[in-house]
Amino acid sequence: MAVSPLAPAGFPSLPVIGGVRFASAQAGVRYKGRVDVMLAEIAEGSTIAGVFTTSATRSAPVLDCQEKIGRDVAGRAAFLVNSGNSNAFTGRAGEESVSAVCGAVADATGIPVDRIFTSSTGVIGERLPHDRILAKVEELNDSLSEDGIEGAARAIMTTDTFPKGATATVDIDGRPVRIAGIAKGSGMIAPDMATMLVYIFTDAAIGRDALQALLKAQTDKTFNCITVDSDTSTSDTLLMAATGASGVNVTDSVAFTDALGNVMLDLAHQVVRDGEGATKFVEVRVSGAASDDDAHKVALAIANSPLVKTAVAGEDPNWGRIVMAVGKSGAQADRDLLTIRFGDILVAEKGWVSPDYTEEAGAGYMKQQELVIAVDLGLAGGMSTVWTCDLTHRYIEINADYRS
């Protein structure tokens, strides 16, 4: 599979996070000849937080993680993730698969079952062949390594064209605190968290409740502000582990909050850049709305519009489609106050095309790989930014053949 033209130069060098070890293996869940299962072992004293899809048809692993994440305990933990099969819409069999996998990981690692968090991603509605995963658990446990995070990032890929990683190090009271994260996501991406699989690790010390609140707040600014195709998955999960190995307590630390937000936004942007068939990375900025919520509605209406996205793919500066999207968003709007820009180009203002705008300028701008569509509603101070990609024929090809 060709790597997305919007991909970064390569997988970043991620730091070792004290208290975390990784392993990956080929279990053959669906794919042959590629790693498709990963294990992360997290040390004693760690706290775990999570944010999950809001889908009404959540998978068995998501439901199991949601039930476990609310328990206010610190200790050893493990994440086991497979790709190729989402274990969603599988009824009692799905629950049995989760139980079997958690039990096997608990037996191999000595970690309590209620501290084993599993995730599955891939085809919906097919029973998970969990025996293939169970056959690899001992191998995974025996090969755990503190520098195995890149292999873990590759193991969680499905239609992704590149593994996704991001990192930050911040000095707090003269001591370094490290954050490293990996993600997968390419299609079935829309806000309502988590919209993908994401695993973030830090050597910071922070209580579970504080970590949970911080993770949720940063999710709303990052992963809940991206969309590829407007579809919210059944399976998606964001888990974060704080091991405390640095000895630095980051509760209420602005520097740590900013660093975590930067890591999460980097991963979120990488997911959009790997949108199935994507050739354009698009930032949609909305200002002047009656409220931030209204601004978000307008931004998503633009970012999710197939007509806008196909125009972007065709490098057509069809600003009329943006007007359409604003009107359908459900947010308060006034035609005669609307302003539209492509980058620095003023396209429309006061309910009509700008007299200085030319189609040649608009068409020239749309040839760029990275675009900004800005809309000001002229009503008040509400603002929102959403990131998306174009919609190409390749997206249709990928999803038409997904189960073939």
Secondary structure, 3 states (H helix, E strand, C coil): CCCCCCCCCCCCCCCCCCCEEEEEECCCCCCCCCCCEEEEEEEEEEEEEEEECCCCCCCHHHHHHHHHHCCCCCEEEEEEEEEEECCCCCHHHHHHHHHHHHHHHHHHHCCCHHHEEEEEEEECCCCCCHHHHHCCHHHHHHCCECCCHHHHHHHCCCCCCCCEEEEEEEEECCEEEEEEEEEECCCCCCCCCCCCEEEEEECCECCHHHHHHHHHHHHHHCHHHECCCCCCCCCCEEEEEECCCCCCECCCCHHHHHHHHHHHHHHHHHHHHCCCCCCCEEEEEEEEECCHHHHHHHHHHHHHCHHHHHHHHCCCCCHHHHHHHHHHCCCCCCHHHCEEEECCEEEEECCEECCCCCHHHHHHHCCCCEEEEEEECCCCCEEEEEEEECCCHHHHHHHHCCCC
